[in-house]
């Protein structure tokens, strides 16, 4: 006889027929990790972003070209989407007022311009995607030009595979020849000058055709004024330089892509990507091996350096140091070498 056979008549019997099971609060079925392919997605250029809403251009240069307002899909919440990106969008792409499309993917980027808060910060800030030119805008005076900041722009551009151009504004206030002498050794750097009543709109505009050009520069150098001259409909805010601090006031608060159209040939077009003015440009994301590329005049001399040469002041048998000491790099050779060594020492 087993105790299992014992039946306690006083123990109540339970009926589970009326038990209520709380449903899954998210869904009745577990969430799958598979995502739809979105084969019907349309490709659009990201023109700008404002508080989580992206303005994109659909059917670029086509008969149905129009702008659409879009949001980011949930699965892209950790991926940066920036001006210049080629996005895949679904949903209502009509562009009508009150409609909202959805960005579900980003096409492969051809270039990515980045900067960091400082040279030791490994967290990169993406500035723009798919640009193939950088137009560096610097003033001859008010504010004073900063050669080392321009050096940083050049390094960031070459690291991203972007061709640099240089515009010196306010040449009616000061002679820029002393500043430009710092870059005499860069044969592939095209330089434009601009002054009151002598803005090189046609010359710069010719270089914009067929390219996506990102405009960068210190606050107060006249970058927004140049953008407004190239794209009259841009209406970018312009400011002034503080007489006490000598610093410009930030007027452009966001990065935006603007369509450039040649006045003489409406079919000749390009993209102007205006960025907010910055007073520093960290290179914490840059490969130190690419720094020397921005100093092409020194890089040619560095070919005679011993293998593994650091090009720093204590580097033995450095061909660049020897060339500067012997005066073979001209009056500006020492200043160029000093700029290079300051940057290299940061990453040493």
N, C-alpha and C positions, 0 to 999 in steps of 0.2 A: 504494500500500500504506500502510495507516495503523497507527499504534502501537496503536490499539484492537483490531486483529486479533491482536495478540500475546497469547499465552496462556502464563502461567507455570504449568507443571505442578507446580512445587514449592509454590505458594501453596495453603493449605488452603481448603476450601469450608465455608461456615457455613450451618447449618440452624437457622432461627428457630422451628421448630415446638415446641421444648421450652423456649422462653423464658418465664419466669414474671414477670408484670407485677404489681407491688404494687398492691392496690386502694386506692381513695380511703379514707383512714382515717376520714373523717366519714360518707361515704355513697357509694353507687355512682353517684348522680345529684347534680348540683350543687344546693345549697340554694336554694329559691325564695324570693323576697321576698313572695310572696302569702301571706296568713294566712287561716285559716278565719273565716267570718263569725260563727260561734257564735250562730246564730239561736235556739238553745234555751237560751241563757244566762238565768239568773234574776237579778233585781235584789235586792240586799241592802244594808243599812245597815252601815257599818263602825263597830263599837262600840269597838274598841281594837286595839292592836298590841303584840306582845311577842316580841322576838327573831326577827323575820321571819315571824311567824305572826299572821294577822289574825282576830279574832273578829268575825263578821258576823251580822246578823239577817235571816233570810229570811221572806218573806210577812208583813211588818210589819202588825200589827193584823188579820191574816187568821186563818182557822181553822187554818192549818198553820204558825203562827209558831214559829220555833225558831232557835237559834244554830248556826252552822257554823264550823269552823276551816278557814281557807284560806291558801294561799300565793300569791305573786305570779308571774304568767306571765313568762317570760323577756323578752318584748318590752316589758314595762312596767318593766324594771329601772331606767330613768332617770327615771321619772315618780313623783313623791311620792304616796303613798296615805296619807291621814290620817283621823283620827276624824271622822265626819260624812259622809264620802264615800258616794255611791251607786254601788256596785260591781256589775259584771256577773260572775257566777261560773258555772263549769261543773264537770263531774266529779261526784263523790259529794257531793251536797248534803243527805244524810239527817241529818247532824249526829251520827251514832252515834260512839261512842268508837273511836278508831283510824282514822277516815276523814279525808280531807283534800281539800277542793275547791280550785279554782284561780281566781284573779281574772284575767280577760282584758280588762277594760276599765273605765273610769270614766265615769259619766254627767256631763253638763254641770253645773258647779257654779253655784249661785245666789249664793254669797258665799265669800270666802276671807280669813280672818284671818291676818295675817302679822306677823312681827317680825324685826329684824335684831340682830346682836350689839351694834352701836352705830350712831350716826347717819351715820357715814361708810362703813359696810359695806353694799355693794350686794347681798350674798348674803342672800337672805331665808330665814327659817325659817317654814314653814307650820305654824300652830298648830292650826287646825280648819277644816273646810269646811262650807258649807251652814247655818251658824248665822245666825239673824235677830235675836238679842238678845245683849247682853253685860251680865253682872251684875258690876260692879266691887265688890270687897269690900275695905274699908279699916278699920283699927282707930282708935278715938278716942285710944287710948294703948296703949303696950306691944305693938308698937312705935309710935312717933309717926307720925301721918299725914303723907303726902308729897303735897302738892297737885300738884306738877309731874309726879309719876308718874301721877296720875290724869288730868292733862291729856294725857299720852301715850296712855293707854288710850282716852280719848275720841277723839283724833285717829285712832288705828288703827281704832276702831270705825266712825267716820263715813267714813273712807277706804274701808272694806270694805262700806259700806251696811248696817251693823248698828246697831240701836237700843240705846242704852246705858241702864242702870239703875245705881243706887248704893246699897250697903248699908254703913252705918257700925256696926261692932261695938264691944263693950266700952264702951258709953256709961255704964256704972256706974262706970268708972274715971276718966272725964274728960268734960267738957262739949264736944260736937262743934260747937257753934254757931260758934266762931271759924273752924274748918276749913271748915264748910259755907258760910260767908259768901263764900269764894273762888268759889263756883259759883252765887251768887244770880242772876246774869244769864242762866243757862241755864234757860229756861222749860220745855224739853222733857225735862229730866233729873229723873226721879222718884227720890226719896230715901227709904230705909227706915232706921230706927235699931234697934239690937239691943243688949241688955244681959243681965246675968245674970237668968234667969227671965223675960225679956221678949223672946224671940226671935220675930220676925215671920214665923213659918212659914206661916200661913194667907195673909197679905197677899202675901208673895213667891210662894207656891205658885199663887195666883190668876193672877199675871203669867206663870207658866210654861206654863199650859195652851195647847196649840196652837202652841207655839213650841219652837225648839231654842236653848237659852240657854247660852252659854259663860261659865263662872265664872272670873274672873281676880283676882289680888291678890298682894300682897307676902307673903312667908313669915311665918307666925305671926299673921296677922290674924284667924284663925278661920274661914277659908273651908271647910275640911274639916268642921269642926263644924257649919256651916250645911248643908252637903251631906248629912251624916248625919241631920240633923233632917228634911230634906225627903224623903230617900230612906232609910228605916231599914235597908234591906237593903244599902246601899252599903258599910258597914264601911270607910270611908276612914280611914287612920291620921291621928291628930292629934298635935301636938307642943306645945312650949313655946318661950318667947322666952328667949334667953341673957341673963342679968342683967348680964354684963360688956359685951357688944357691942351689946345691944339688938336683935339680929337674930333672926328666927325660923329654925327648922330646917326644911329641906325634908322634908315628910312624903309628899306625893303625888309619885310619881316618874314617872308617865305620864299621858297624857290619855285619858280614858275617858268614854263616853256611858252615862248611867244613866236609866232610865225613871222619870219622875215620874207618880204616880197620885194624883188628888185623893181623900182619905179619904172625903169626903162623896159623891163621884160617881166610881166606878171607870172610867166611860167617858170622863171628862175627863182627858186625859193630855198630857204634854209631855216634853221631853228636857233633862236636866241634863248639861252637858259640863264635867267637872271637869278643870282643868289644873294642872300643878305650879306652886308659888309662884315668882315671879321678883322680883329686886331691881332689874332694869333692863329697859327695853323700847325697843329701838332702832327708829328710824323711817326708816332709810336707804332703804326701799322706797316710802315715801309720796310722793305728788305734793305738792310744797310749796304748790300752789294750794289744797289741801284743808285745810291747817293752820288757816286762819282760820275754817273752818266749825265747828271745835270750840269756838270762842269766839263763839257766836252773838250775845252782847250787844255785843261789839266789832265783829262783822261788820256789824251794823246801822248802827253809826256810820261804818264804813269806806266806806259807800256815798257819802259826801260827800268822800272822798279823791280827789285828782287821779289820772288814769289812770296806771298803772304804779307807784303808790306802794308802797314797800317796807315801810312801817309801822315802820321802824327809827328809833332816836333821831335820826339825821341826816336823816330824810326831810323834805323841805320841804313845808309846808302839809298835813301829815298830820292828818286830822280826829280820829283816835283820840288822838294825842299832845296835841292842843289841848284835847280834851274832858277828858282826865285832868288837864291843867294847870289848867283852869278849875274842876275839882271836880265836873263834871257826871256822872261815873260813880261817885260815892260814895267811901267810905273804901277800898274794895277795888279800885277802878279801877286804881290804880298797880300793885298786885300782879298783877292780871290782865294788864295791858299788859306788865309785866316778863316774865311767863311766855311770852307770845306772842312777844316780841322775842327771848328766848333761843332759842326753837325756830326762828324765822325766820333768826336769825343763823347757825345751824348749816348751813342750806341756801343761804345767800347766796353 
